């Protein structure tokens, strides 16, 4: 009897799903995205002032994990995640329309090799959009309607780590493209490439290094109205829940030279008491008259203890110049 009981327990252990197996629920591609404005003070981070904060939620399987953000004109934002899906986001400071989510790349793949989208950049004049993918180490170009038109895996990115590759990409005023690798070297340096024109057309880049900061990695980049670039530097602090302090650094791409270091200046730290999360997406909108709006979106890693936050921080350059005159 004991042997029979033992045999039964062994069989049960070898096939634990036999008696509890159930079909997974069908995917949800219909649930809406809700967006709620958070009550926050006008907190300051360097020259940036927090002028808006929102939390987004949805049960939709297209939602979450946002790692890239760009502006589409003055009124709309476009976010992409590392499962190859998009969110069309009317600016919540202007409109009350809900965001919409949809598929984008071949998101049914489970190996992430062609869907781990980490960066977006665009040409405002043509509406073209470029996406950078980790694992595949690939850059893909889309037209204004977001239809795929060209793709390339640059030889210079072949040895970049699968999960720490092209995390930041920005198209410069000149039509050049700067791409920064997430994986760090010593001293907070990161390998980077400067393509003289559209990478998908086979242009050969020069190599340089970007100066980030120890303990922080570039997670996105955006073009500033004056031609410089803003780079989002994300940190990680172990805890329950983990913390993600963020720095915003500015660099002048005119200083890029082959095999040299491009220096950067940190202008802001996004951490408590500001709303803090795993911010991975950054875009900057010129509001005119010297006012720049920095928009940040967070990657919730599809984890229940993390949030999808959208922040708006305003840099009023007129106020800074007025303070400088007053001090003089």
NORKA-V53815 format. One record per backbone hydrogen bond with DSSP energy under -1.0 kcal/mol. CO is the residue of the C=O (numbers start at 1). NH is the residue of the N-H. Records with the same first field share a line. If there is no record, write none. Layout:
CO=NH / NH
This chain:
1=5
2=6
3=7
4=8
5=9
6=10
7=11
8=12
9=13
10=14
11=15
15=18
17=21
28=61
34=57
36=55
41=43
43=50
45=48
48=45
49=314
52=312
53=38
54=310
55=36
57=34
60=63
65=82
68=80
70=78
75=91
76=72
77=89
78=70
79=87
80=67 / 68
81=84
84=104 / 105
85=81
86=102
87=79
88=100
89=77
91=94 / 95
100=88
102=86
105=107
106=109
112=116
115=117
116=134
119=132
121=130
123=127
128=123
129=142
130=121
131=140
132=118 / 119
133=138
134=136
138=133
139=152
140=131
141=149 / 150
142=129
143=146
147=143
150=141
152=139
154=157
155=158
157=160
161=164
162=135
164=183
165=167 / 182
168=180
170=178
172=175
176=172
177=195
178=170
179=193
180=167 / 168
188=212
189=185
190=210
191=181
192=208
193=179
194=206
195=177
198=201
199=202
206=194
207=259
208=192
209=262
210=190
213=216
217=234
220=232
222=230
224=227
228=224
229=251
230=222
231=249
232=219
233=247
234=217
237=243
243=237
245=235
246=270
247=233
248=267 / 268
249=231
250=265
251=229
252=255
253=256
257=260
260=209
262=211
265=250
268=248
270=246
271=274
277=279
278=299
281=297
283=295
285=293
288=291
290=317
291=287
292=315
293=285
294=313
295=283
296=311
297=280 / 281
300=303
303=306
308=56
309=298
310=54
311=296
312=51 / 52
313=294
314=49
315=292 / 317
316=320
317=321
318=322
319=323
320=324
321=325
322=326
323=327
324=328
